[in-house]
Amino acid sequence: MAINQTAPTTRIGIRKHRGGAWTLFAIFAAGFICLPVLVVTANLFAPAGEVWSHLAATVLPRYVANSFWLMLGVGATVLALGVGSAWLVTMCDFPGRRHYEWALLLPFAVPAYVIAYTYTGLLDYAGSTQTWLREMLGISGTISWFPEIRSLGGAIVMMGLVLYPYVYMLARTAFHEQSWAAVEVSRTLGCGPWRSFRTISLPLARPSIAAGLALALMEALNDFGTVQFFGIDTFTTGIYRTWLGMDERPAAAQLAALLMLFIFALILLERLSRGRRRYQHAGSRYRVPPRYRLGRGKALIAACACGLPFVLGFVVPAAALLVWTFESAAETVDRRFLTMAINSFSVAAVTAVLAVILAAIIAYGLRLRQTTPMLAATRLAGMGYAIPGSVIAVGILIPLAWFDNAVDGWARANLGVSTGLLLSGTVFALIFAYLVRFLAISLGAIESGFGRITPRLDDAARSLGLGQGGVLIRVLAPLMRGSLLTAGLLVFVDVMKELPATLLVRPFNFETLATRTYAFAADEQLVNASSSALAIVAVGIIPVILLSRAIGRAHPGAPGEVTLP
């Protein structure tokens, strides 16, 4: 009887002492991460100078127009490829379907700038395709009817081929989780496959599709290598030129602030379009959705429709990079290549470890006490993935440059020495930029891991004398080892691919595989860029495999399948 009376008292005592210093530290860490975003936002209210007036009168309309058309074109492309292929592999039965389920995710491993460089080497005037056509047709000059790869349309196609997996993986998961009863009822009411898709499956999957579309569009606005190489003026190229070419940091910061408004408007537009409508499953029992058995002709069309984005988005660029790497390996795979590979792996590994630690601290602080300040700090810290790398770079370099100048000025006045650049243009600044950009990835994975562990386990550990840190390190971390490893791996691969922030923030003479690829491509040495590009693609395949396995295990009712005639 005494035990039953003391147990509730112990549990209440534990819950009273949740939070405290740990929560404050988590809020501080989240605030430190979102500092660059706040710095860029503050520049919206800074007085406009002559350079900004000149930019607004000359190139700003072109930045806005090209960014808008890029978003519109990439959005339409990823919706068509992502939603269509996800519905086919989930709801239809045709030859090769099981292979396409994971193969359609492989273009996710190819950065947009890599596929742009590859197809330029294949389709440009001096590329192998046009050279072969001129020989076959006996033409010595330009082929007038051949599409121009270095154009806004070419950039839209290139980005669409590697960004559609955002929509595909979320739409496929949503289709998997839909109730068998909903599709079956639509069939009893006389709906065919197309009408059932349009009236039942698509509305239920709409929130997931919208989330994937938003991620794809954010990546399109973040891209620098593709639009710079194709000569398309967007906000990202404008920030780069204004900062490095004109050395006008205030104007670059205001361009970055406008680009952030583009992102926020995109998110707000999706929320407003949804309105008060909610898309939910009516039943509580779920089975794998029934699959439609396609006839020979329709099955061939479905296989081609799924094979086209896979072949164009992964097979062709990977094969071209592999061939070019063998051709140029003797010249490009040297000591400098190994040094750049070590640089890439080092900063990616350090960033991944720090991102996992910070995300665990922030997520655990939120687990301890879900107060309004804690929730706001966590969401702000997770905004980095929605902010282009060029914007984050500007938001980091401005306060770091102010700090360096302030310290140098004090040292000159009081000590008679110059401290130089202490933080700006250092590896610290580069890793900080990566943390701001990709912390959201690890935060999402770790929050999901915490969500699968009951809070009662925390109380039990506290009752045995463990502090909050001990509960996290000795109890929770071993239970969510898979989530921690996944978060670190995803951050590692994204850091390997990141280009805009690396170009702006990296120290002098500090090259990575991404900057080496960009440098060779900028000099039109596309074959020499292949070895570093292929290394980035090879590393990117690892999280794609993990994503495919996670999606395959995620849907309820996986053991059984139903095929409809």
C-alpha positions as CSV (number, residue, x, y, z in Angstrom):
1,M,0.0,0.0,0.0
2,A,2.9,2.4,0.8
3,I,4.4,1.8,-2.6
4,N,1.2,2.8,-4.4
5,Q,1.0,6.0,-2.4
6,T,4.6,7.1,-3.1
7,A,4.8,6.3,-6.8
8,P,2.5,9.1,-8.0
9,T,4.3,11.6,-5.7
10,T,7.7,10.6,-7.3
11,R,6.3,11.0,-10.8
12,I,4.9,14.4,-10.1
13,G,8.1,15.5,-8.5
14,I,10.0,14.5,-11.7
15,R,7.7,16.3,-14.0
16,K,8.0,19.5,-11.9
17,H,11.7,19.6,-12.4
18,R,11.6,19.2,-16.2
19,G,13.2,21.9,-18.3
20,G,15.1,24.6,-16.4
21,A,18.7,25.1,-17.5
22,W,18.5,22.5,-20.2
23,T,15.6,24.2,-21.9
24,L,17.3,27.6,-21.7
25,F,20.4,26.2,-23.3
26,A,18.3,24.6,-26.1
27,I,16.7,28.0,-26.7
28,F,20.1,29.7,-26.8
29,A,21.4,27.1,-29.3
30,A,18.3,27.5,-31.5
31,G,18.6,31.3,-31.4
32,F,22.3,31.1,-32.3
33,I,21.4,29.0,-35.4
34,C,18.7,31.3,-36.6
35,L,20.9,34.5,-36.2
36,P,21.8,34.7,-39.9
37,V,18.1,34.6,-40.9
38,L,17.4,37.5,-38.5
39,V,20.3,39.5,-39.8
40,V,19.1,39.2,-43.4
41,T,15.6,40.0,-42.4
42,A,16.8,43.2,-40.7
43,N,18.2,44.4,-43.9
44,L,14.7,44.8,-45.3
45,F,14.5,48.0,-43.2
46,A,17.9,49.3,-44.0
47,P,18.1,52.5,-46.0
48,A,18.6,51.9,-49.7
49,G,21.8,53.2,-51.2
50,E,22.7,54.3,-54.7
51,V,23.9,50.8,-55.7
52,W,20.5,49.3,-54.6
53,S,18.7,52.0,-56.6
54,H,20.8,51.1,-59.6
55,L,20.1,47.4,-59.2
56,A,16.4,48.0,-58.8
57,A,16.3,50.1,-62.0
58,T,18.4,47.7,-64.1
59,V,18.6,44.0,-63.2
60,L,16.1,43.5,-60.4
61,P,13.1,43.1,-62.7
62,R,15.1,40.4,-64.6
63,Y,16.0,38.6,-61.3
64,V,12.3,38.6,-60.3
65,A,11.0,37.5,-63.7
66,N,13.6,34.7,-64.2
67,S,13.1,33.4,-60.6
68,F,9.3,33.4,-61.1
69,W,9.4,31.5,-64.4
70,L,12.0,29.1,-63.0
71,M,9.7,28.3,-60.1
72,L,6.7,27.9,-62.4
73,G,8.5,25.6,-64.8
74,V,10.2,23.5,-62.2
75,G,6.9,23.2,-60.3
76,A,5.0,21.9,-63.3
77,T,7.8,19.5,-64.2
78,V,8.2,18.0,-60.7
79,L,4.5,17.7,-60.3
80,A,4.0,15.8,-63.6
81,L,7.0,13.5,-63.0
82,G,6.7,13.0,-59.3
83,V,2.9,12.5,-58.8
84,G,2.5,10.5,-62.0
85,S,5.3,8.1,-61.3
86,A,4.3,7.7,-57.6
87,W,0.7,6.8,-58.5
88,L,1.8,4.3,-61.2
89,V,4.2,2.4,-59.0
90,T,1.8,2.4,-56.1
91,M,-1.6,1.8,-57.7
92,C,-0.8,0.0,-60.9
93,D,0.7,-3.4,-61.7
94,F,3.1,-3.5,-64.7
95,P,6.4,-5.1,-65.5
96,G,9.4,-3.6,-63.6
97,R,7.2,-1.8,-61.0
98,R,9.1,-3.1,-58.0
99,H,12.4,-2.0,-59.5
100,Y,11.0,1.5,-60.4
101,E,10.0,2.0,-56.7
102,W,13.6,2.5,-55.7
103,A,15.1,3.5,-59.1
104,L,12.9,6.6,-59.3
105,L,14.7,7.9,-56.2
106,L,18.2,7.7,-57.7
107,P,18.1,11.1,-59.5
108,F,17.9,12.5,-56.0
109,A,21.6,11.7,-55.7
110,V,22.6,13.9,-58.6
111,P,23.0,17.7,-57.8
112,A,21.3,20.0,-60.2
113,Y,24.6,21.6,-61.2
114,V,26.2,18.2,-62.0
115,I,23.4,17.2,-64.3
116,A,23.5,20.6,-66.0
117,Y,27.2,20.3,-66.7
118,T,26.8,16.7,-67.9
119,Y,24.0,17.4,-70.4
120,T,25.8,20.5,-71.6
121,G,28.8,18.3,-72.4
122,L,26.5,16.0,-74.3
123,L,24.1,18.4,-76.1
124,D,26.0,21.7,-76.5
125,Y,27.4,22.7,-79.9
126,A,30.8,21.0,-79.2
127,G,29.1,18.1,-77.5
128,S,29.1,14.5,-78.7
129,T,25.4,14.6,-79.8
130,Q,25.6,17.6,-82.0
131,T,29.0,16.6,-83.4
132,W,27.5,13.2,-84.4
133,L,24.5,14.8,-85.9
134,R,26.6,17.2,-88.0
135,E,28.6,14.3,-89.3
136,M,25.5,12.3,-90.1
137,L,23.7,15.2,-91.8
138,G,26.8,16.7,-93.5
139,I,26.2,20.1,-91.8
140,S,29.2,22.2,-90.9
141,G,27.5,25.0,-88.9
142,T,24.9,25.2,-86.2
143,I,21.9,22.9,-86.3
144,S,19.1,25.4,-86.2
145,W,16.3,23.0,-85.0
146,F,18.4,21.5,-82.1
147,P,17.2,22.8,-78.7
148,E,19.5,25.2,-76.8
149,I,20.5,23.6,-73.6
150,R,21.9,26.8,-72.1
151,S,18.5,28.5,-71.6
152,L,15.8,29.0,-69.1
153,G,14.0,26.1,-70.5
154,G,17.1,23.9,-70.3
155,A,17.6,24.9,-66.6
156,I,13.9,24.0,-65.9
157,V,14.3,20.6,-67.4
158,M,17.7,19.9,-65.6
159,M,16.3,20.9,-62.2
160,G,13.0,19.0,-62.8
161,L,14.9,15.8,-63.6
162,V,16.7,15.8,-60.2
163,L,14.2,17.5,-58.0
164,Y,11.0,15.5,-58.8
165,P,12.0,12.8,-56.2
166,Y,10.9,15.3,-53.5
167,V,7.4,15.0,-54.8
168,Y,7.7,11.4,-55.7
169,M,8.8,10.1,-52.3
170,L,6.2,12.1,-50.3
171,A,3.4,11.3,-52.8
172,R,4.3,7.6,-52.9
173,T,4.2,7.5,-49.1
174,A,0.8,9.2,-49.1
175,F,-0.6,6.8,-51.7
176,H,0.7,3.8,-49.7
177,E,-1.0,5.0,-46.5
178,Q,-4.4,5.5,-48.1
179,S,-7.2,3.2,-47.1
180,W,-8.1,0.2,-49.2
181,A,-11.7,0.9,-48.4
182,A,-11.7,4.4,-49.9
183,V,-10.5,3.1,-53.3
184,E,-12.8,0.1,-53.2
185,V,-15.8,2.3,-52.5
186,S,-14.9,4.5,-55.4
187,R,-14.9,1.4,-57.7
188,T,-18.3,0.3,-56.5
189,L,-19.6,3.7,-57.4
190,G,-18.4,3.2,-61.0
191,C,-15.1,5.2,-60.8
192,G,-12.4,4.0,-63.2
193,P,-8.7,4.3,-62.4
194,W,-8.3,7.9,-63.6
195,R,-11.5,9.2,-61.9
196,S,-10.6,7.4,-58.7
197,F,-7.1,9.0,-58.8
198,R,-8.6,12.5,-59.4
199,T,-11.4,12.4,-56.9
200,I,-10.0,10.1,-54.1
201,S,-6.2,9.5,-54.2
202,L,-5.1,13.0,-55.2
203,P,-7.1,15.0,-52.7
204,L,-6.0,12.7,-49.8
205,A,-2.3,13.1,-50.9
206,R,-2.5,16.8,-51.5
207,P,-0.7,18.0,-48.3
208,S,2.2,15.6,-48.9
209,I,2.4,16.6,-52.6
210,A,2.4,20.3,-51.6
211,A,5.2,19.7,-49.1
212,G,7.3,18.0,-51.7
213,L,6.6,20.7,-54.2
214,A,7.6,23.4,-51.7
215,L,10.9,21.6,-51.0
216,A,11.7,21.3,-54.8
217,L,11.0,25.0,-55.4
218,M,13.1,26.0,-52.5
219,E,16.0,24.0,-53.9
220,A,15.4,25.5,-57.4
221,L,15.7,29.0,-55.9
222,N,18.8,27.9,-54.0
223,D,20.6,26.7,-57.1
224,F,23.6,28.6,-58.2
225,G,25.7,26.3,-60.4
226,T,23.0,25.6,-63.0
227,V,21.8,29.2,-63.5
228,Q,25.2,30.7,-63.4
229,F,26.5,28.2,-66.0
230,F,23.5,28.7,-68.3
231,G,23.8,32.5,-68.0
232,I,20.4,33.0,-66.3
233,D,20.1,36.0,-63.9
234,T,18.3,35.0,-60.7
235,F,18.4,36.3,-57.1
236,T,21.2,33.7,-56.3
237,T,23.5,34.8,-59.1
238,G,22.7,38.5,-58.3
239,I,23.7,38.0,-54.7
240,Y,27.0,36.4,-55.7
241,R,27.8,39.1,-58.2
242,T,26.9,42.0,-55.9
243,W,28.8,40.6,-53.0
244,L,32.0,39.4,-54.7
245,G,32.0,41.3,-58.0
246,M,30.8,44.7,-56.8
247,D,31.9,44.3,-53.1
248,E,28.5,45.8,-52.1
249,R,27.5,43.9,-49.0
250,P,24.4,46.0,-48.0
251,A,22.9,45.7,-51.5
252,A,23.7,41.9,-51.5
253,A,21.9,41.6,-48.1
254,Q,18.8,43.4,-49.5
255,L,18.8,41.1,-52.5
256,A,19.0,38.2,-50.0
257,A,16.1,39.6,-48.0
258,L,14.0,39.8,-51.1
259,L,14.8,36.2,-51.9
260,M,13.6,35.3,-48.4
261,L,10.3,37.1,-49.1
262,F,10.0,34.9,-52.2
263,I,10.4,31.8,-50.0
264,F,7.9,33.0,-47.4
265,A,5.4,34.0,-50.1
266,L,5.7,30.5,-51.5
267,I,4.9,28.9,-48.1
268,L,2.1,31.3,-47.4
269,L,0.5,30.7,-50.9
270,E,0.4,27.0,-50.3
271,R,-1.2,27.5,-46.8
272,L,-3.8,29.9,-48.2
273,S,-4.7,27.7,-51.1
274,R,-5.4,24.9,-48.7
275,G,-7.6,27.1,-46.6
276,R,-9.7,25.3,-43.9
277,R,-9.9,22.2,-45.9
278,R,-8.6,19.0,-44.3
279,Y,-7.7,15.7,-46.0
280,Q,-8.1,12.8,-43.7
281,H,-8.9,9.1,-43.9
282,A,-12.3,8.2,-42.7
283,G,-11.6,4.7,-41.4
284,S,-9.2,3.3,-38.8
285,R,-8.3,0.1,-40.6
286,Y,-5.7,0.3,-43.4
287,R,-4.5,-2.1,-46.1
288,V,-2.2,-1.8,-49.0
289,P,-4.2,0.0,-51.8
290,P,-5.4,-2.3,-54.6
291,R,-3.4,-2.2,-57.7
292,Y,-4.9,-2.0,-61.2
293,R,-3.7,-4.7,-63.6
294,L,-2.8,-2.9,-66.8
295,G,-3.2,-4.4,-70.3
296,R,-0.1,-4.9,-72.5
297,G,-0.3,-1.5,-74.2
298,K,-1.0,0.5,-71.0
299,A,1.6,-1.5,-69.1
300,L,4.2,-0.6,-71.8
301,I,3.2,3.1,-71.5
302,A,3.4,3.0,-67.7
303,A,6.9,1.4,-67.8
304,C,8.1,4.0,-70.3
305,A,6.6,6.8,-68.2
306,C,8.5,5.6,-65.1
307,G,11.6,4.7,-67.0
308,L,12.0,8.1,-68.7
309,P,12.8,10.2,-65.6
310,F,15.0,7.5,-64.2
311,V,17.0,7.2,-67.4
312,L,17.3,10.9,-68.1
313,G,17.8,11.9,-64.5
314,F,20.3,9.2,-63.4
315,V,21.4,6.7,-66.0
316,V,22.5,9.1,-68.7
317,P,24.5,11.5,-66.5
318,A,26.0,8.7,-64.4
319,A,27.1,6.8,-67.5
320,A,28.6,10.0,-69.1
321,L,30.4,10.9,-65.9
322,L,31.8,7.4,-65.6
323,V,33.1,7.4,-69.2
324,W,34.6,10.9,-68.8
325,T,36.2,10.0,-65.5
326,F,38.0,7.1,-67.1
327,E,39.2,9.4,-69.9
328,S,40.5,12.2,-67.6
329,A,41.5,10.2,-64.5
330,A,45.2,10.4,-65.3
331,E,45.1,14.2,-65.3
332,T,42.4,14.9,-62.6
333,V,42.7,12.2,-60.0
334,D,45.9,13.5,-58.4
335,R,47.1,14.8,-55.1
336,R,45.0,18.0,-55.4
337,F,41.9,15.8,-56.0
338,L,42.6,13.8,-52.8
339,T,43.2,17.0,-50.8
340,M,39.8,18.4,-52.0
341,A,38.1,15.1,-51.2
342,I,39.6,15.2,-47.7
343,N,38.4,18.8,-47.3
344,S,34.9,17.8,-48.4
345,F,34.8,14.7,-46.1
346,S,36.2,16.6,-43.2
347,V,33.8,19.5,-43.1
348,A,30.9,17.2,-43.9
349,A,31.8,14.9,-41.1
350,V,32.3,17.7,-38.5
351,T,29.1,19.4,-39.6
352,A,27.2,16.1,-39.4
353,V,28.4,15.4,-35.8
354,L,27.6,19.0,-34.6
355,A,24.2,18.9,-36.3
356,V,23.3,15.7,-34.6
357,I,24.4,17.1,-31.2
358,L,22.7,20.4,-31.6
359,A,19.5,18.8,-32.9
360,A,19.5,16.3,-30.0
361,I,19.9,19.2,-27.5
362,I,17.1,21.3,-29.1
363,A,14.7,18.4,-29.6
364,Y,15.3,17.1,-26.0
365,G,14.7,20.6,-24.7
366,L,11.4,20.6,-26.5
367,R,10.6,17.2,-25.1
368,L,11.2,18.4,-21.6
369,R,9.1,21.5,-21.8
370,Q,6.9,22.5,-24.8
371,T,6.6,26.2,-23.9
372,T,5.8,28.9,-26.5
373,P,9.4,30.2,-26.5
374,M,10.8,26.7,-26.9
375,L,8.5,25.9,-29.8
376,A,9.2,29.2,-31.5
377,A,13.0,28.7,-31.1
378,T,12.8,25.2,-32.5
379,R,10.8,26.2,-35.5
380,L,13.1,29.1,-36.2
381,A,16.2,26.9,-36.0
382,G,14.5,24.5,-38.5
383,M,14.0,27.3,-41.0
384,G,17.5,27.0,-42.5
385,Y,16.6,24.4,-45.0
386,A,14.0,26.7,-46.5
387,I,16.6,29.5,-46.9
388,P,19.0,29.4,-49.9
389,G,22.6,28.9,-49.1
390,S,23.5,32.3,-50.6
391,V,21.2,34.0,-48.2
392,I,22.6,32.2,-45.2
393,A,26.1,33.1,-46.4
394,V,25.2,36.8,-46.4
395,G,23.6,36.5,-43.0
396,I,26.7,34.9,-41.6
397,L,29.4,37.1,-43.2
398,I,27.8,40.4,-42.1
399,P,28.0,39.8,-38.3
400,L,31.3,38.0,-38.5
401,A,32.9,40.8,-40.5
402,W,31.5,43.3,-37.9
403,F,33.0,41.3,-35.1
404,D,36.4,40.9,-36.9
405,N,36.5,44.7,-37.6
406,A,35.6,45.6,-34.0
407,V,38.2,43.3,-32.5
408,D,40.8,44.5,-35.0
409,G,40.0,48.2,-34.3
410,W,40.3,47.7,-30.6
411,A,43.6,45.8,-31.0
412,R,45.1,48.5,-33.2
413,A,44.0,51.3,-30.8
414,N,45.1,49.6,-27.5
415,L,47.8,47.1,-28.5
416,G,49.2,48.4,-31.7
417,V,48.7,45.1,-33.5
418,S,46.2,43.9,-36.2
419,T,44.3,40.8,-35.5
420,G,43.1,40.4,-39.1
421,L,40.2,38.1,-39.9
422,L,39.5,35.9,-36.9
423,L,36.2,34.3,-38.0
424,S,35.3,35.6,-41.5
425,G,36.7,33.4,-44.3
426,T,37.5,30.5,-41.9
427,V,36.4,26.9,-41.7
428,F,34.4,27.9,-38.6
429,A,32.3,30.3,-40.7
430,L,31.8,27.6,-43.4
431,I,30.7,24.9,-40.9
432,F,28.4,27.5,-39.2
433,A,26.8,28.1,-42.6
434,Y,26.3,24.4,-43.1
435,L,24.7,24.0,-39.7
436,V,22.3,26.8,-40.3
437,R,21.4,25.4,-43.7
438,F,21.0,21.7,-42.8
439,L,20.2,21.5,-39.1
440,A,16.5,21.1,-40.0
441,I,17.3,17.7,-41.6
442,S,18.8,16.3,-38.4
443,L,16.2,18.0,-36.2
444,G,13.3,16.4,-38.1
445,A,14.9,12.9,-37.9
446,I,15.7,13.2,-34.2
447,E,12.3,14.7,-33.3
448,S,10.7,11.7,-35.0
449,G,12.9,9.4,-33.0
450,F,12.0,11.0,-29.8
451,G,8.3,10.8,-30.7
452,R,8.6,7.0,-30.8
453,I,9.8,6.8,-27.2
454,T,7.3,7.2,-24.4
455,P,8.0,10.0,-21.8
456,R,7.4,7.5,-19.0
457,L,10.9,6.1,-19.7
458,D,12.3,9.5,-18.9
459,D,10.4,9.4,-15.6
460,A,11.7,5.9,-14.8
461,A,15.3,6.9,-15.4
462,R,15.0,10.1,-13.3
463,S,13.5,8.1,-10.5
464,L,16.7,6.0,-10.5
465,G,18.8,9.1,-10.0
466,L,19.8,10.1,-13.5
467,G,19.9,13.8,-14.4
468,Q,18.5,15.2,-17.6
469,G,21.8,14.8,-19.4
470,G,22.2,11.3,-18.2
471,V,18.7,10.4,-19.4
472,L,19.6,11.7,-22.9
473,I,23.0,10.1,-23.2
474,R,22.5,6.8,-21.3
475,V,18.9,6.0,-22.0
476,L,17.4,7.8,-25.0
477,A,20.4,8.0,-27.3
478,P,21.0,4.2,-27.5
479,L,17.3,3.6,-28.2
480,M,17.3,6.0,-31.1
481,R,20.7,5.1,-32.5
482,G,19.1,4.6,-36.0
483,S,17.6,8.1,-36.0
484,L,20.9,9.7,-35.0
485,L,22.8,7.8,-37.6
486,T,20.3,8.6,-40.3
487,A,20.3,12.3,-39.4
488,G,24.1,12.5,-39.5
489,L,24.3,10.7,-42.8
490,L,21.7,13.0,-44.5
491,V,23.5,16.1,-43.3
492,F,26.9,14.6,-44.4
493,V,25.7,14.1,-48.0
494,D,23.9,17.5,-48.3
495,V,27.1,19.2,-47.1
496,M,29.0,17.4,-49.8
497,K,26.7,18.8,-52.5
498,E,26.3,22.3,-51.2
499,L,27.7,24.9,-53.6
500,P,26.4,28.5,-53.1
501,A,27.3,28.8,-49.4
502,T,30.6,27.1,-50.0
503,L,31.6,29.5,-52.7
504,L,30.8,32.6,-50.6
505,V,32.0,31.5,-47.2
506,R,35.0,29.2,-47.7
507,P,38.5,30.2,-46.7
508,F,41.0,31.3,-49.4
509,N,42.6,28.3,-51.1
510,F,40.1,25.9,-49.5
511,E,38.6,23.8,-52.2
512,T,36.0,21.0,-52.0
513,L,34.7,18.5,-54.6
514,A,31.7,20.9,-55.2
515,T,33.9,23.9,-55.9
516,R,36.3,21.9,-58.0
517,T,33.4,20.7,-60.2
518,Y,32.2,24.3,-60.5
519,A,35.6,25.7,-61.3
520,F,36.3,23.2,-64.1
521,A,32.8,23.7,-65.5
522,A,33.2,27.5,-65.4
523,D,36.3,27.1,-67.5
524,E,34.4,24.8,-70.0
525,Q,36.5,21.8,-69.0
526,L,33.5,19.6,-68.5
527,V,35.4,16.3,-68.9
528,N,37.8,17.3,-66.2
529,A,34.9,18.1,-63.9
530,S,33.6,14.5,-64.1
531,S,35.8,12.9,-61.5
532,S,34.7,15.2,-58.6
533,A,31.1,15.2,-59.9
534,L,31.0,11.4,-59.9
535,A,32.4,11.3,-56.4
536,I,29.5,13.6,-55.2
537,V,26.9,11.4,-57.0
538,A,28.4,8.2,-55.6
539,V,28.2,9.5,-52.0
540,G,24.6,10.8,-52.6
541,I,23.4,7.3,-53.5
542,I,23.7,6.2,-49.8
543,P,20.8,8.2,-48.4
544,V,18.7,7.4,-51.5
545,I,18.9,3.7,-50.5
546,L,17.9,4.5,-46.9
547,L,15.0,6.6,-48.1
548,S,13.7,3.9,-50.4
549,R,13.9,1.3,-47.6
550,A,12.2,3.7,-45.1
551,I,9.3,4.3,-47.6
552,G,8.9,0.6,-48.3
553,R,8.6,-0.1,-44.5
554,A,6.5,2.9,-43.7
555,H,3.1,2.0,-45.1
556,P,0.6,-0.1,-43.1
557,G,-0.4,-3.4,-44.3
558,A,2.8,-4.1,-46.1
559,P,2.7,-7.9,-46.0
560,G,-0.3,-8.3,-48.1
561,E,-1.1,-6.9,-51.6
562,V,-4.3,-6.7,-53.7
563,T,-4.5,-6.6,-57.5
564,L,-7.6,-5.5,-59.2
565,P,-8.5,-6.6,-62.7
